[in-house]
Amino acid sequence: MKPNFSTWKRADIERGYSLSELLIVIALIGLFVIFGGPAMADGFRAYKVRSVANNLTIDLRALRYNAVANRTPFTMTINNLTNASPNQYSYNNVKGNAITIRLDGVDIESTSAASITFNINGSTGAGNQTVSVSKYISGSRNDRYTITITPSGTISSAYTTF
């Protein structure tokens, strides 16, 4: 059956957006970019420091697990801002391969020891050891995560802003 073009109304044939509608949409997109862009950038920087802290915590826990599972000590070396190769940590994995993690844009602010060794029972044998990672977020905010390793080998992470 053929459509009857003579019964179509002019409004049905000429579909589209007017110039004023397009300008309003472009203005709204511009407002989202102006006000949302800095917030997204701050959110990304905060995500980056949280991600680094989580990865460092996971690597420490894995190292402790490997020390217990393989009945051999495992050591992680941590380089803070004062070292020749700053903002990185390294360790040997269970296969004996050397792993070095470089932190781009996030600082290892301080560490209570240059290396952390987990004994065959998972303990460190030393007092509490801490590692702090931080990043500048905005003009009035810096994020810091402090990772604490107890003598028994328990690993925890705490968040602060300054």
SULRAVEN-V741073 format. One record per residue. N is the residue number from 1. PSI is psi in whole degrees, 0 to 359 (999 if undefined). NEAR is the number of other C-alpha atoms within 12 Angstrom. Layout:
# SULRAVEN-V741073
n=(N & N)
psi=(PSI & PSI)
near=(NEAR & NEAR)
This chain:
# SULRAVEN-V741073
n=(1 & 2 & 3 & 4 & 5 & 6 & 7 & 8 & 9 & 10 & 11 & 12 & 13 & 14 & 15 & 16 & 17 & 18 & 19 & 20 & 21 & 22 & 23 & 24 & 25 & 26 & 27 & 28 & 29 & 30 & 31 & 32 & 33 & 34 & 35 & 36 & 37 & 38 & 39 & 40 & 41 & 42 & 43 & 44 & 45 & 46 & 47 & 48 & 49 & 50 & 51 & 52 & 53 & 54 & 55 & 56 & 57 & 58 & 59 & 60 & 61 & 62 & 63 & 64 & 65 & 66 & 67 & 68 & 69 & 70 & 71 & 72 & 73 & 74 & 75 & 76 & 77 & 78 & 79 & 80 & 81 & 82 & 83 & 84 & 85 & 86 & 87 & 88 & 89 & 90 & 91 & 92 & 93 & 94 & 95 & 96 & 97 & 98 & 99 & 100 & 101 & 102 & 103 & 104 & 105 & 106 & 107 & 108 & 109 & 110 & 111 & 112 & 113 & 114 & 115 & 116 & 117 & 118 & 119 & 120 & 121 & 122 & 123 & 124 & 125 & 126 & 127 & 128 & 129 & 130 & 131 & 132 & 133 & 134 & 135 & 136 & 137 & 138 & 139 & 140 & 141 & 142 & 143 & 144 & 145 & 146 & 147 & 148 & 149 & 150 & 151 & 152 & 153 & 154 & 155 & 156 & 157 & 158 & 159 & 160 & 161 & 162)
psi=(130 & 142 & 148 & 98 & 339 & 341 & 353 & 142 & 156 & 324 & 331 & 330 & 321 & 81 & 151 & 188 & 145 & 166 & 321 & 322 & 318 & 319 & 323 & 317 & 317 & 321 & 319 & 318 & 319 & 320 & 319 & 319 & 316 & 314 & 333 & 335 & 307 & 323 & 321 & 322 & 317 & 319 & 322 & 318 & 320 & 321 & 319 & 314 & 324 & 320 & 316 & 316 & 318 & 316 & 319 & 318 & 317 & 318 & 321 & 316 & 321 & 321 & 317 & 316 & 315 & 324 & 318 & 314 & 324 & 359 & 45 & 142 & 144 & 139 & 140 & 130 & 130 & 126 & 115 & 196 & 338 & 353 & 165 & 322 & 85 & 161 & 51 & 159 & 154 & 155 & 167 & 130 & 183 & 335 & 358 & 5 & 137 & 127 & 128 & 127 & 119 & 133 & 108 & 118 & 354 & 136 & 136 & 100 & 313 & 158 & 140 & 343 & 148 & 339 & 152 & 123 & 128 & 126 & 178 & 341 & 6 & 357 & 165 & 337 & 2 & 179 & 185 & 133 & 139 & 151 & 127 & 129 & 140 & 166 & 142 & 126 & 307 & 184 & 329 & 14 & 130 & 141 & 140 & 136 & 128 & 120 & 126 & 133 & 119 & 166 & 331 & 351 & 4 & 134 & 127 & 159 & 138 & 140 & 137 & 159 & 146 & 999)
near=(3 & 5 & 7 & 8 & 10 & 10 & 10 & 11 & 11 & 10 & 9 & 11 & 11 & 10 & 9 & 11 & 11 & 11 & 10 & 11 & 12 & 13 & 13 & 14 & 15 & 14 & 14 & 15 & 15 & 14 & 14 & 15 & 15 & 14 & 13 & 15 & 15 & 17 & 16 & 17 & 18 & 22 & 21 & 19 & 26 & 30 & 23 & 27 & 35 & 32 & 25 & 36 & 35 & 24 & 22 & 40 & 30 & 18 & 30 & 43 & 30 & 27 & 39 & 38 & 28 & 28 & 29 & 23 & 18 & 21 & 18 & 23 & 27 & 36 & 35 & 34 & 32 & 39 & 32 & 30 & 25 & 16 & 18 & 10 & 19 & 26 & 32 & 34 & 35 & 29 & 31 & 25 & 24 & 23 & 12 & 13 & 10 & 16 & 20 & 21 & 24 & 22 & 29 & 18 & 24 & 33 & 36 & 37 & 32 & 27 & 32 & 24 & 23 & 24 & 25 & 40 & 36 & 38 & 27 & 23 & 24 & 33 & 32 & 32 & 20 & 20 & 18 & 23 & 32 & 34 & 41 & 38 & 45 & 39 & 37 & 26 & 27 & 19 & 11 & 11 & 17 & 24 & 33 & 33 & 37 & 33 & 37 & 32 & 35 & 26 & 22 & 21 & 32 & 26 & 33 & 24 & 28 & 22 & 22 & 19 & 20 & 15)
